[in-house]
Amino acid sequence: METQNQELETLKQQLKEQEKLASLGMLSAGIAHEIQNPLNFVINFSKMSDKLLKDLTEIIGDYEDKIDEGDREDLDDIVSDLKENMNKIVEHGERAISIIRGILLVSRGKEGEFIPSDICRIVKEYVWLSYHAMRANYKNFNISIHEDYQEGIPMIMVIPQDFSRAVLNVMNNACYSVWKKSQDAGADYLPAIEVSVKSDGQELKVVMKDNGLGMSDEVKQHIYENFYTTKPAGQGTGLGMSITHDIIVNRHHGRIDIDSVEGEYASFTFTIPVKK
């Protein structure tokens, strides 16, 4: 009876955590939508300013013979710096817009809808989203991320809001694993995660490998079970890998291959058929 009560209490806590996550998802979508509008203004005004800067350069050119050589060099340097700054504003603004679109896609995507998607972009965005989330939540968190994205992979039919969630779940676990190991490892330990995306036209493979804690045979055996977690109470719901398995295996008709040595590394490979 006592064991049943403990299991019931654990289940209640995990459901509460899920409710919090659902509320946080709605809040994130609202924030993302509100941020997108001012970001659009930033990008548009940057592009307009770049055009005005070109006009200014042409005007300066018309009066080149009347401008002192030293002043001309100063003007050229200023114009060059301004152009570089404008390009950076547009580049990083569009990067932020891309992330926001991904967040909105997760929150608004239609259930089970396959959409032609840029897999490399999705993986890259959610790998770094996980990294920055860990940086925000764990003091002094820092790792090396080695990426290998095959060029020329065509748009592939996936459920983007689901596929991105699967990438995020595995990446979150990888980040936590290397962080946890770094707490006790010596100064020689260099936490790292390797990410690759490959396709032969028939199958798509996404590999995420970390050099963290690795997994025991027991963990491998139970990893896809609902509410199974190796994290301390309050730090994991035990649903992430169960959801990931459902997304890759059941919804995308693929498979997940695990390769791990306890104390050394863990590698997860998503393999899904390429839908024409």
C-alpha positions in Angstrom: 0.0 0.0 0.0 2.8 2.4 0.9 4.5 1.7 -2.4 1.3 2.4 -4.3 0.9 5.7 -2.5 4.4 6.7 -3.3 3.9 5.8 -7.0 0.7 7.8 -7.0 2.4 10.8 -5.4 5.2 10.6 -8.0 2.7 10.4 -10.8 0.9 13.5 -9.4 4.1 15.4 -9.3 5.0 14.4 -12.9 1.6 15.5 -14.1 2.0 18.8 -12.4 5.3 19.3 -14.2 3.6 18.4 -17.5 0.9 21.0 -16.8 3.6 23.6 -16.1 5.4 22.7 -19.3 2.1 23.1 -21.3 1.5 26.5 -19.7 5.0 27.5 -20.5 4.6 26.4 -24.1 1.5 28.7 -24.4 3.3 31.5 -22.8 6.4 31.0 -25.1 4.2 31.1 -28.1 2.6 34.4 -27.0 5.9 36.0 -26.3 7.3 34.8 -29.6 4.4 36.3 -31.5 4.8 39.6 -29.7 8.6 39.7 -30.3 8.2 38.9 -34.0 6.5 42.2 -34.8 9.3 44.5 -33.5 11.9 42.2 -35.0 10.3 42.7 -38.4 10.5 46.4 -38.0 14.2 46.2 -37.0 15.0 44.1 -40.1 13.0 46.3 -42.5 14.5 49.5 -41.2 18.0 48.0 -41.4 17.4 47.2 -45.0 16.0 50.7 -45.7 19.0 52.2 -43.9 21.3 50.1 -46.1 19.7 51.5 -49.2 20.0 55.1 -47.8 23.7 54.4 -47.1 24.2 53.4 -50.7 22.6 56.7 -51.8 24.8 58.6 -49.4 27.9 56.8 -50.9 26.8 57.9 -54.4 26.4 61.5 -53.3 29.8 61.5 -51.7 31.2 60.1 -54.9 29.8 63.1 -56.8 31.7 65.5 -54.6 34.9 63.4 -54.4 37.0 66.1 -55.9 35.9 68.6 -53.3 36.6 66.4 -50.3 40.1 66.3 -48.6 41.9 63.0 -49.0 42.1 62.4 -45.3 38.4 63.2 -44.8 37.6 60.9 -47.8 39.4 58.0 -46.1 37.6 58.7 -42.9 34.3 58.7 -44.7 35.1 55.4 -46.5 35.9 53.8 -43.2 32.7 55.0 -41.6 30.6 53.9 -44.5 32.3 50.5 -44.5 31.6 50.0 -40.8 28.0 51.1 -41.1 27.5 48.6 -44.0 29.0 45.8 -41.9 26.8 46.8 -38.9 23.6 46.8 -41.0 24.4 43.4 -42.5 24.9 42.0 -38.9 21.6 43.5 -37.7 19.8 41.9 -40.7 21.6 38.6 -40.3 21.0 38.2 -36.5 17.5 39.6 -36.8 16.5 37.0 -39.4 18.1 34.3 -37.3 15.9 35.4 -34.4 12.8 35.4 -36.7 13.7 31.9 -37.8 13.8 30.7 -34.1 10.5 32.4 -33.4 8.9 30.8 -36.4 10.1 27.4 -35.1 8.6 28.1 -31.7 5.3 29.1 -33.3 5.4 26.0 -35.5 5.7 23.8 -32.5 2.8 25.5 -30.7 0.5 25.8 -33.7 1.4 22.9 -36.0 -1.5 20.7 -37.0 -1.5 17.3 -35.4 0.2 14.7 -37.6 0.7 17.0 -40.6 3.7 16.2 -42.7 5.4 19.3 -44.2 8.4 19.6 -46.6 11.1 20.7 -44.1 14.8 21.7 -44.1 16.0 19.1 -41.6 19.5 20.6 -41.2 18.0 23.9 -40.3 15.6 22.3 -37.8 18.3 20.2 -36.1 20.7 23.1 -35.9 18.2 25.5 -34.4 17.0 23.0 -31.7 20.6 21.9 -30.9 21.5 25.5 -30.1 18.2 26.2 -28.5 18.9 23.4 -26.0 22.5 24.7 -25.5 21.3 28.2 -24.6 18.6 26.8 -22.4 21.2 24.9 -20.4 23.4 28.0 -20.3 20.5 29.9 -18.8 19.7 27.3 -16.1 23.1 25.8 -15.1 25.9 28.1 -13.9 29.1 27.9 -15.8 27.7 25.4 -18.3 29.8 25.3 -21.5 30.5 22.6 -24.0 31.9 22.1 -27.5 29.4 21.3 -30.2 30.8 19.7 -33.4 28.3 19.8 -36.3 28.3 18.0 -39.6 25.4 18.8 -41.9 25.4 17.2 -45.3 25.0 19.8 -48.1 22.3 19.5 -50.7 19.8 17.5 -48.7 16.4 18.3 -50.3 13.3 19.2 -48.3 12.0 16.1 -46.5 8.5 15.4 -45.4 8.3 15.3 -41.6 6.0 16.6 -38.9 8.3 19.6 -38.0 6.8 20.4 -34.6 7.2 16.8 -33.6 10.6 16.1 -35.1 12.1 19.3 -33.5 10.7 18.1 -30.2 12.5 14.8 -30.6 15.8 16.5 -31.4 15.3 18.8 -28.4 14.6 15.9 -26.0 17.8 14.0 -26.9 19.9 17.2 -27.0 18.6 18.2 -23.5 19.6 14.8 -22.1 23.0 15.1 -23.8 23.7 18.5 -22.4 22.6 17.4 -18.9 24.8 14.3 -19.1 28.0 16.2 -20.0 27.2 18.9 -17.4 26.6 16.2 -14.7 29.9 14.5 -15.6 31.8 17.7 -15.5 30.8 18.3 -11.9 33.1 15.4 -10.8 35.5 15.0 -13.6 39.0 16.5 -13.6 40.2 19.5 -15.5 41.2 17.2 -18.4 37.6 16.4 -19.2 36.3 18.4 -22.2 32.5 18.1 -22.5 31.4 17.8 -26.1 28.5 16.8 -28.3 28.7 15.7 -31.9 25.7 16.3 -34.2 25.4 15.1 -37.8 22.7 14.9 -40.4 23.1 12.7 -43.5 20.8 11.3 -46.2 21.3 8.8 -49.0 18.0 9.7 -50.7 16.3 6.7 -49.2 16.8 7.3 -45.4 17.6 10.3 -43.3 20.0 9.8 -40.3 20.4 12.3 -37.5 23.1 11.4 -34.9 23.6 13.1 -31.6 26.6 11.8 -29.5 27.9 13.1 -26.2 30.9 12.1 -24.1 28.9 12.3 -20.8 27.8 9.8 -18.3 26.7 7.1 -20.7 24.0 4.5 -19.8 24.0 1.2 -18.0 22.2 -1.8 -19.5 19.3 -1.2 -17.1 18.8 2.3 -18.2 18.8 1.3 -21.9 16.2 -1.3 -21.1 13.8 1.1 -19.5 14.6 4.4 -21.3 11.4 4.5 -23.4 9.1 3.8 -20.5 6.7 6.5 -19.4 7.9 8.4 -16.2 11.3 6.6 -16.2 14.1 9.1 -15.4 17.6 9.0 -13.9 17.4 12.7 -13.0 16.8 13.9 -9.5 13.2 14.7 -8.4 12.0 17.9 -10.0 14.5 17.9 -12.8 12.9 15.4 -15.2 9.4 14.2 -15.9 10.5 10.8 -17.4 8.4 11.5 -20.5 11.0 12.9 -22.9 12.3 9.7 -24.4 8.9 8.0 -24.4 7.6 11.0 -26.5 10.8 10.8 -28.7 10.2 7.1 -29.4 6.6 7.8 -30.3 7.6 10.6 -32.7 10.4 8.8 -34.5 9.1 5.2 -34.5 5.3 5.5 -34.6 4.7 8.8 -36.4 7.6 8.8 -38.8 7.9 5.0 -39.2 11.6 5.2 -38.4 13.9 3.8 -35.7 16.2 4.9 -32.9 19.5 3.2 -32.4 21.4 3.6 -29.1 25.1 3.1 -28.7 26.5 3.8 -25.2 29.2 2.8 -22.8 28.5 3.7 -19.2 30.9 6.5 -18.0 32.1 7.2 -21.5 29.5 8.2 -24.1 26.0 7.9 -25.4 24.9 8.1 -29.0 21.4 8.3 -30.4 20.6 7.9 -34.1 17.3 8.7 -35.6 16.7 7.0 -39.0 13.5 7.8 -40.9 12.5 6.9 -44.5 12.5 9.8 -46.9 9.0 10.4 -48.1 8.8 11.4 -51.7 
